[in-house]
Amino acid sequence: MKSPRGTRRRTLSLTAILVAGAALLSACASTPAAGGTGSGGLGTAALQFVFIKNVQFAGSYFADKNGYWKKQGLAVDLMSGGPNLTVEPVVSSGKALVGITHTAQAVQAINKGADLEIIGAGFQKNPFVLISRAAAPIKTPQDLAGKKIGVQALDLPVFTAFLKANKIDKSTFTIVPLQADPTPLVTGELDGIMGFYSNEPNFLRIKGVEPYTLLFDDFGYPLMEESYIVKKSSLQDKTKRAQIVALMKGESKGWSDALANVNGAADLAVNTYGKDLKLSRAQQVLAMKSEVDLVQTPDTTAHGLFWMSDKLINGTVSSLKLGGVPAKASMFSRTILDEIYKK
């Protein structure tokens, strides 16, 4: 069975973020998205993705395609990321005005002195899940007793923190080293595997195996993801702040379109922005359907997309600390969101 990794990224573990990669190499090789050239009244800015141009950035594609940035006088270059890219140095260096990154990674960079601030969260829910077969579901952390659970080495710190949050003793079940391939779950060799909500479960569905997903977010381990970061100094610069507001306004409108048009989002990823990646449309549709659950919540309905409530910020801070990443509420700011959604 082919690994799903080629079409959907996995969030970095809390161990992986401690090691900085060759951060700027991928950024230098990035290319603007279709329609992302030229300039308007606000000039040109770059948005750095954390991964390849698949459906996880569908809102940006709609913002570009439907001219939401152009109408505000801003031209936006959509810069592709990848497994060897670290977003934070790209933003810190000024090569990108805004970056979409892993929350834990952003926090670690700030702890190391980076002039960065988190200004929004694409995923309102923690996307990590424990996946089992629907025919033999693991519905609660307590159901782990006596089971064999596959966990990739880089994900083990996150899984351990989740167990800690739920007061589950590792000795009550067996943790088995897992590669990217979820086949051991399909064959019944394993009772469950740790994965990503919009990745492995959908891969299994395509292969004819109905999964049961236990979302970490539902069991004491909240964590905002797909975080938007900017330089704090950019927020103090009148011109750059205006660009950030315009970019995030376009993102919000684009994501509203993506949430309302799952098939269209997949088409943009497969046929236009990620055309050279030869993505599976069926997988991209399923991934987008899953992302709706992570992006759209009562908080975003009440306040707007990317909203970071006090509860979400405090929950994220607590979860990161459980995983050994010291975070502070002061690292998160709603000032741009307040400006975008002001009445």
C-alpha positions as CSV (number, residue, x, y, z in Angstrom):
1,M,0.0,0.0,0.0
2,K,1.4,3.3,-1.0
3,S,2.1,5.9,1.7
4,P,-0.3,8.9,1.9
5,R,2.6,11.3,2.6
6,G,2.9,12.4,-1.0
7,T,-0.4,14.2,-1.0
8,R,-0.9,15.4,2.5
9,R,1.5,16.7,5.1
10,R,1.8,15.7,8.7
11,T,2.3,18.2,11.4
12,L,5.8,18.3,12.8
13,S,6.2,16.7,16.2
14,L,7.4,18.7,19.2
15,T,10.8,17.0,18.9
16,A,11.2,17.8,15.3
17,I,10.7,21.5,15.8
18,L,13.7,21.7,18.0
19,V,16.0,21.2,15.0
20,A,16.2,23.9,12.4
21,G,16.5,22.8,8.8
22,A,17.9,24.6,5.8
23,A,15.2,27.1,6.2
24,L,15.7,29.5,3.3
25,L,16.6,27.0,0.6
26,S,13.1,26.0,-0.3
27,A,11.9,29.6,0.0
28,C,14.4,30.7,-2.6
29,A,13.2,28.0,-4.9
30,S,9.5,28.9,-4.5
31,T,7.5,30.3,-7.3
32,P,4.5,32.7,-7.2
33,A,1.1,31.3,-7.7
34,A,-0.9,32.0,-10.9
35,G,-2.1,35.6,-10.8
36,G,0.3,36.5,-8.0
37,T,2.4,39.0,-9.9
38,G,2.2,42.7,-10.5
39,S,1.5,45.4,-8.0
40,G,-1.2,47.7,-6.7
41,G,-1.6,50.5,-4.3
42,L,-0.2,48.4,-1.4
43,G,2.6,46.8,-3.5
44,T,3.6,43.2,-3.4
45,A,3.8,40.8,-0.4
46,A,4.6,37.1,0.0
47,L,2.7,34.5,1.9
48,Q,4.9,31.5,2.8
49,F,3.2,28.1,3.1
50,V,4.5,25.4,5.4
51,F,4.0,22.7,2.8
52,I,3.4,22.0,-0.8
53,K,0.6,23.6,-2.7
54,N,-2.2,21.1,-2.0
55,V,-5.7,21.7,-0.8
56,Q,-4.7,22.7,2.7
57,F,-4.1,26.2,1.3
58,A,-7.4,26.4,-0.7
59,G,-8.4,29.7,0.9
60,S,-5.3,31.3,-0.5
61,Y,-6.1,30.0,-4.0
62,F,-9.6,31.4,-3.9
63,A,-8.3,34.7,-2.7
64,D,-5.9,34.9,-5.6
65,K,-8.3,33.5,-8.2
66,N,-11.2,35.7,-7.2
67,G,-9.1,38.9,-7.0
68,Y,-9.7,39.6,-3.3
69,W,-6.2,40.9,-2.8
70,K,-6.1,42.7,-6.1
71,K,-9.2,44.6,-5.2
72,Q,-7.4,45.9,-2.2
73,G,-4.4,47.0,-4.2
74,L,-2.2,44.2,-3.0
75,A,-0.4,41.6,-5.1
76,V,0.5,38.4,-3.2
77,D,3.1,35.8,-4.1
78,L,2.1,32.3,-2.8
79,M,5.4,30.6,-1.8
80,S,5.4,26.8,-1.7
81,G,6.9,25.1,1.3
82,G,7.9,21.5,1.9
83,P,9.2,19.0,4.5
84,N,12.7,20.7,4.5
85,L,11.4,24.2,4.9
86,T,11.2,26.2,8.2
87,V,8.7,29.1,7.8
88,E,9.9,31.2,10.7
89,P,13.3,32.3,9.2
90,V,11.6,33.2,5.9
91,V,9.3,35.6,7.7
92,S,12.0,36.9,10.1
93,S,14.2,37.6,7.1
94,G,11.5,39.6,5.3
95,K,11.3,37.3,2.4
96,A,7.7,36.7,3.3
97,L,5.4,39.1,5.0
98,V,3.1,36.4,6.5
99,G,3.8,32.7,7.1
100,I,1.5,29.8,7.8
101,T,3.3,27.4,10.2
102,H,3.0,24.9,13.0
103,T,2.1,26.6,16.3
104,A,4.7,24.8,18.3
105,Q,7.4,25.7,15.8
106,A,6.4,29.4,16.0
107,V,6.5,29.3,19.8
108,Q,10.0,27.7,19.8
109,A,11.3,30.4,17.4
110,I,9.9,33.1,19.6
111,N,11.5,31.5,22.7
112,K,14.8,31.7,20.8
113,G,14.4,35.4,20.2
114,A,12.6,35.6,16.9
115,D,10.7,38.9,16.4
116,L,7.5,37.1,15.6
117,E,3.9,37.1,16.7
118,I,1.0,34.6,16.0
119,I,-2.0,36.6,14.6
120,G,-4.5,33.9,13.6
121,A,-5.2,30.2,13.5
122,G,-6.5,28.4,10.4
123,F,-7.2,25.2,12.3
124,Q,-9.3,25.8,15.4
125,K,-9.0,22.2,16.5
126,N,-6.0,20.0,17.1
127,P,-5.7,17.9,13.9
128,F,-3.9,14.9,15.6
129,V,-6.0,11.8,15.9
130,L,-5.9,8.2,17.1
131,I,-7.2,6.1,14.2
132,S,-8.7,2.7,14.5
133,R,-11.0,0.6,12.4
134,A,-14.7,1.4,12.6
135,A,-15.3,-2.3,13.1
136,A,-13.2,-2.2,16.3
137,P,-13.1,1.4,17.4
138,I,-11.0,3.0,20.1
139,K,-13.5,5.6,21.4
140,T,-11.7,7.0,24.5
141,P,-8.1,7.1,25.8
142,Q,-9.1,4.5,28.4
143,D,-9.9,2.1,25.5
144,L,-6.2,1.9,24.8
145,A,-5.7,-0.7,27.5
146,G,-4.4,-4.0,26.1
147,K,-4.1,-2.5,22.5
148,K,-1.2,-2.3,20.1
149,I,-0.8,1.3,18.9
150,G,1.5,2.4,16.0
151,V,3.2,5.8,16.5
152,Q,5.9,7.3,14.3
153,A,9.1,8.2,16.2
154,L,8.7,12.0,15.5
155,D,5.1,11.9,16.8
156,L,5.9,10.1,20.0
157,P,6.4,13.3,22.1
158,V,2.9,14.6,21.1
159,F,1.4,11.2,21.8
160,T,3.1,11.1,25.2
161,A,1.8,14.5,26.1
162,F,-1.7,13.4,25.0
163,L,-1.4,10.4,27.4
164,K,-0.3,12.7,30.2
165,A,-3.2,15.0,29.6
166,N,-5.6,12.0,30.0
167,K,-3.6,10.3,32.9
168,I,-3.0,7.2,30.8
169,D,-0.2,4.9,31.9
170,K,2.0,3.7,28.9
171,S,2.4,0.3,30.6
172,T,-1.3,-0.5,30.0
173,F,-0.9,-0.9,26.3
174,T,1.9,-1.5,23.7
175,I,3.4,1.3,21.5
176,V,4.8,-0.1,18.2
177,P,7.1,1.9,16.0
178,L,5.2,2.9,12.8
179,Q,6.4,4.0,9.4
180,A,4.3,6.3,7.2
181,D,2.3,3.3,5.7
182,P,-0.9,2.6,7.6
183,T,-1.2,-1.0,6.2
184,P,-0.7,-2.6,9.7
185,L,-4.0,-1.0,10.8
186,V,-5.7,-2.3,7.7
187,T,-4.5,-5.9,8.2
188,G,-5.3,-5.9,11.9
189,E,-1.7,-6.1,13.0
190,L,-2.3,-2.9,14.9
191,D,-5.4,-1.8,16.8
192,G,-4.7,1.8,16.2
193,I,-2.3,4.4,14.8
194,M,-1.6,8.0,15.5
195,G,-2.2,10.3,12.5
196,F,-3.6,13.5,11.1
197,Y,-7.3,14.1,10.8
198,S,-7.3,14.9,7.1
199,N,-4.6,12.5,6.0
200,E,-4.5,8.8,7.1
201,P,-8.3,8.4,7.7
202,N,-9.0,9.6,4.2
203,F,-6.3,7.4,2.7
204,L,-7.9,4.4,4.5
205,R,-11.3,5.4,3.1
206,I,-10.0,5.4,-0.4
207,K,-8.6,1.9,0.2
208,G,-12.1,0.7,1.4
209,V,-11.4,0.7,5.1
210,E,-13.7,2.8,7.2
211,P,-11.8,4.5,10.1
212,Y,-12.8,5.6,13.5
213,T,-11.0,8.8,14.6
214,L,-10.5,9.9,18.1
215,L,-9.6,13.6,17.9
216,F,-7.1,14.7,20.5
217,D,-8.9,18.0,20.7
218,D,-11.9,16.2,22.2
219,F,-9.8,14.7,25.0
220,G,-7.9,17.3,26.9
221,Y,-5.4,18.2,24.3
222,P,-6.5,21.4,22.4
223,L,-4.1,23.0,20.0
224,M,-4.5,25.6,17.3
225,E,-2.7,24.8,14.1
226,E,-2.0,26.3,10.7
227,S,-1.0,29.5,12.6
228,Y,-0.4,32.8,10.8
229,I,2.8,34.6,11.8
230,V,4.3,38.0,11.1
231,K,7.2,40.0,12.4
232,K,6.2,42.1,15.4
233,S,8.1,45.0,13.9
234,S,5.9,44.7,10.8
235,L,2.8,45.4,12.9
236,Q,4.4,48.7,14.0
237,D,5.2,49.7,10.4
238,K,2.2,51.6,8.8
239,T,2.7,50.3,5.3
240,K,3.5,46.7,6.3
241,R,0.6,46.6,8.7
242,A,-1.8,47.8,5.9
243,Q,-0.4,44.9,3.8
244,I,-1.0,42.4,6.6
245,V,-4.5,43.5,7.1
246,A,-5.3,43.4,3.3
247,L,-3.6,39.9,3.0
248,M,-5.6,38.5,6.0
249,K,-8.8,40.0,4.7
250,G,-8.3,38.2,1.4
251,E,-7.4,35.0,3.2
252,S,-10.7,35.2,5.2
253,K,-12.8,35.8,2.1
254,G,-10.9,33.0,0.2
255,W,-11.4,30.5,3.0
256,S,-15.1,31.4,3.1
257,D,-15.3,30.4,-0.5
258,A,-13.3,27.2,0.1
259,L,-15.6,26.1,2.9
260,A,-18.6,26.6,0.7
261,N,-17.1,24.9,-2.3
262,V,-15.2,21.7,-1.4
263,N,-15.0,20.4,-4.9
264,G,-13.9,23.7,-6.3
265,A,-11.2,23.9,-3.7
266,A,-9.9,20.4,-4.7
267,D,-10.0,21.4,-8.4
268,L,-7.9,24.5,-7.8
269,A,-5.3,22.5,-5.9
270,V,-5.2,19.7,-8.5
271,N,-5.6,21.6,-11.8
272,T,-4.0,25.0,-11.1
273,Y,-1.9,25.7,-8.1
274,G,-0.6,22.2,-7.4
275,K,-0.9,21.0,-11.0
276,D,2.8,19.9,-11.2
277,L,2.3,17.7,-8.1
278,K,-0.1,15.4,-9.8
279,L,-2.4,15.3,-6.8
280,S,-5.2,12.8,-6.4
281,R,-8.5,14.7,-6.8
282,A,-10.4,12.1,-4.7
283,Q,-8.0,12.5,-1.9
284,Q,-8.0,16.2,-2.1
285,V,-11.8,16.3,-1.9
286,L,-11.8,14.1,1.2
287,A,-9.0,16.2,2.7
288,M,-10.9,19.4,2.2
289,K,-14.1,17.9,3.7
290,S,-12.1,17.0,6.8
291,E,-10.5,20.5,7.0
292,V,-14.0,22.1,7.2
293,D,-14.3,20.4,10.6
294,L,-11.0,21.9,11.7
295,V,-11.5,25.4,10.3
296,Q,-15.1,26.2,11.0
297,T,-16.3,26.3,14.6
298,P,-18.9,28.2,16.7
299,D,-16.1,30.7,17.5
300,T,-15.4,31.4,13.9
301,T,-19.1,31.8,13.1
302,A,-19.4,34.3,15.9
303,H,-16.2,36.2,15.4
304,G,-14.7,35.4,12.0
305,L,-12.3,32.8,10.5
306,F,-8.8,32.4,12.1
307,W,-10.2,33.6,15.5
308,M,-8.2,32.9,18.6
309,S,-10.4,32.9,21.6
310,D,-9.0,33.2,25.1
311,K,-10.0,29.6,25.7
312,L,-8.2,28.4,22.5
313,I,-5.1,30.4,23.4
314,N,-4.9,29.2,27.0
315,G,-5.7,25.6,25.9
316,T,-2.9,25.7,23.3
317,V,-0.5,27.1,25.8
318,S,-1.3,24.3,28.3
319,S,-1.0,21.6,25.6
320,L,2.3,22.9,24.4
321,K,3.7,22.9,27.9
322,L,2.6,19.3,28.4
323,G,4.8,18.5,25.3
324,G,7.8,20.4,26.7
325,V,7.3,23.6,24.7
326,P,7.0,26.6,27.0
327,A,4.4,29.0,25.5
328,K,2.8,32.3,26.8
329,A,-0.5,33.9,25.9
330,S,1.4,37.1,25.0
331,M,2.8,35.3,21.9
332,F,-0.7,35.4,20.4
333,S,-2.4,38.6,19.3
334,R,-5.9,39.3,17.9
335,T,-5.2,42.9,16.9
336,I,-5.2,42.2,13.1
337,L,-8.3,40.0,13.4
338,D,-10.0,42.8,15.4
339,E,-9.2,45.2,12.6
340,I,-10.4,42.8,9.9
341,Y,-13.7,42.1,11.5
342,K,-14.4,45.5,13.1
343,K,-18.0,46.6,12.8
